[in-house]
Amino acid sequence: MAVFSIFHLLILVVIVLIIAGAVSAIIIAVTRKSRGGVAPGWYPDPGGAPLLRYHDGREWTSATRPSR
């Protein structure tokens, strides 16, 4: 019969916390990537046009303006 000591319990808790941290980091990374990871603002048009296009933080919008 195995003896389950405080040491074993502590090791188990540490392993669970490490796994939970890794899963949280993966979820955060995937969520940021799916959001585009771009701050709202005016950027060079991704299609190559000589314009600036507005990114709302989630996706490119149809709003454009001449580049400077």
Backbone as numpy.savetxt, mean C-alpha at the origin, in Angstrom:
# Nx Ny Nz CAx CAy CAz Cx Cy Cz
3.96 -37.53 28.15 3.11 -36.35 28.15 4.00 -35.10 28.15
3.75 -34.19 27.22 4.58 -32.99 27.09 4.16 -31.94 28.11
5.14 -31.25 28.59 4.88 -30.17 29.54 4.88 -28.86 28.77
3.80 -28.11 28.90 3.68 -26.82 28.23 4.02 -25.73 29.22
5.19 -25.14 29.08 5.66 -24.15 30.04 5.35 -22.73 29.58
5.61 -21.79 30.44 5.46 -20.36 30.12 6.37 -20.01 28.94
7.55 -20.60 28.91 8.49 -20.35 27.82 7.87 -20.75 26.48
7.25 -21.90 26.42 6.61 -22.35 25.19 5.47 -21.42 24.80
4.71 -20.98 25.77 3.61 -20.05 25.51 4.14 -18.73 24.96
5.23 -18.25 25.53 5.85 -17.01 25.07 6.35 -17.15 23.63
6.96 -18.25 23.31 7.43 -18.50 21.95 6.25 -18.52 20.99
5.18 -19.17 21.37 3.98 -19.24 20.54 3.40 -17.85 20.30
3.34 -17.03 21.33 2.82 -15.66 21.19 3.69 -14.85 20.25
5.00 -14.98 20.36 5.92 -14.25 19.49 5.72 -14.68 18.03
5.58 -15.97 17.80 5.36 -16.46 16.44 4.05 -15.92 15.87
2.99 -15.92 16.66 1.70 -15.41 16.20 1.81 -13.91 15.89
2.51 -13.16 16.73 2.67 -11.72 16.47 3.48 -11.46 15.20
4.49 -12.25 14.96 5.29 -12.09 13.73 4.43 -12.37 12.50
3.65 -13.44 12.56 2.77 -13.77 11.43 1.73 -12.68 11.22
1.13 -12.19 12.31 0.13 -11.13 12.19 0.74 -9.86 11.60
1.96 -9.53 12.00 2.63 -8.35 11.45 2.92 -8.50 9.96
3.34 -9.70 9.56 3.62 -9.94 8.14 2.35 -9.85 7.31
1.27 -10.43 7.81 -0.01 -10.36 7.08 -0.48 -8.92 6.98
-0.36 -8.15 8.06 -0.75 -6.73 8.04 0.07 -5.95 7.02
1.37 -6.19 6.98 2.24 -5.49 6.02 1.86 -5.82 4.59
1.52 -7.07 4.32 1.12 -7.47 2.97 -0.20 -6.79 2.59
-1.14 -6.77 3.51 -2.44 -6.14 3.24 -2.26 -4.66 2.96
-1.44 -3.99 3.75 -1.20 -2.55 3.55 -0.53 -2.31 2.19
0.45 -3.13 1.84 1.16 -2.95 0.57 0.22 -3.16 -0.61
-0.62 -4.18 -0.55 -1.55 -4.46 -1.65 -2.58 -3.34 -1.75
-3.07 -2.86 -0.62 -4.06 -1.78 -0.62 -3.47 -0.51 -1.21
-2.26 -0.17 -0.83 -1.62 1.04 -1.38 -1.39 0.90 -2.87
-0.96 -0.27 -3.30 -0.70 -0.47 -4.72 -1.98 -0.38 -5.52
-3.07 -0.92 -4.99 -4.34 -0.87 -5.73 -4.90 0.54 -5.79
-4.51 1.37 -4.84 -4.96 2.77 -4.87 -4.12 3.61 -5.80
-3.07 3.09 -6.30 -2.22 3.81 -7.23 -1.00 4.39 -6.55
-1.06 4.65 -5.28 0.07 5.18 -4.55 0.53 6.54 -5.01
-0.34 7.30 -5.66 0.02 8.62 -6.17 -0.77 9.67 -5.40
-0.08 10.71 -4.98 -0.74 11.81 -4.28 -1.56 12.63 -5.29
-2.70 13.15 -4.87 -3.48 13.99 -5.79 -2.65 15.16 -6.29
-2.81 15.47 -7.59 -2.08 16.61 -8.14 -1.97 16.52 -9.65
-1.29 17.53 -10.21 -1.08 17.62 -11.66 0.24 16.95 -12.02
0.20 16.06 -13.03 1.36 15.31 -13.46 1.43 15.31 -14.98
2.64 15.06 -15.55 2.72 14.91 -17.00 1.75 13.82 -17.47
1.10 14.07 -18.57 0.10 13.13 -19.08 0.73 11.76 -19.31
0.16 10.69 -18.72 0.75 9.37 -18.89 0.64 8.84 -20.32
-0.23 9.44 -21.12 -0.37 9.03 -22.51 0.66 9.67 -23.43
1.48 10.57 -22.89 2.54 11.18 -23.68 2.17 12.52 -24.30
0.93 12.97 -24.11 0.52 14.27 -24.66 1.29 15.38 -23.93
1.52 16.50 -24.61 2.25 17.61 -23.97 1.35 18.41 -23.03
0.70 17.73 -22.11 -0.24 18.33 -21.17 0.07 17.83 -19.76
-0.55 18.50 -18.80 -0.57 17.99 -17.44 -1.96 17.38 -17.23
-2.01 16.25 -16.56 -3.29 15.60 -16.27 -3.42 15.47 -14.76
-4.66 15.64 -14.25 -4.90 15.58 -12.81 -5.13 14.15 -12.35
-4.41 13.77 -11.29 -4.61 12.47 -10.64 -5.26 12.75 -9.30
-6.44 12.13 -9.05 -7.19 12.43 -7.82 -6.76 11.57 -6.63
-5.67 10.84 -6.76 -5.19 9.98 -5.69 -5.63 8.54 -5.87
-6.61 8.33 -6.75 -7.08 6.98 -7.05 -6.90 6.64 -8.51
-7.18 7.62 -9.38 -7.10 7.38 -10.81 -6.89 8.68 -11.56
-6.50 8.54 -12.83 -6.35 9.72 -13.69 -7.73 10.23 -14.05
-7.87 11.55 -14.06 -9.14 12.16 -14.43 -9.05 12.68 -15.86
-10.16 13.20 -16.37 -10.16 13.77 -17.72 -9.69 15.23 -17.72
-9.43 15.79 -16.54 -9.00 17.20 -16.44 -7.55 17.34 -16.91
-7.33 18.26 -17.83 -5.98 18.53 -18.33 -5.75 20.04 -18.36
-4.48 20.41 -18.47 -4.11 21.80 -18.66 -2.76 21.82 -19.36
-2.46 22.93 -20.01 -1.17 22.99 -20.72 0.01 22.85 -19.75
1.04 22.20 -20.21 2.24 22.13 -19.37 2.94 23.47 -19.43
3.72 23.79 -18.45 4.32 25.13 -18.35 5.32 25.38 -19.37
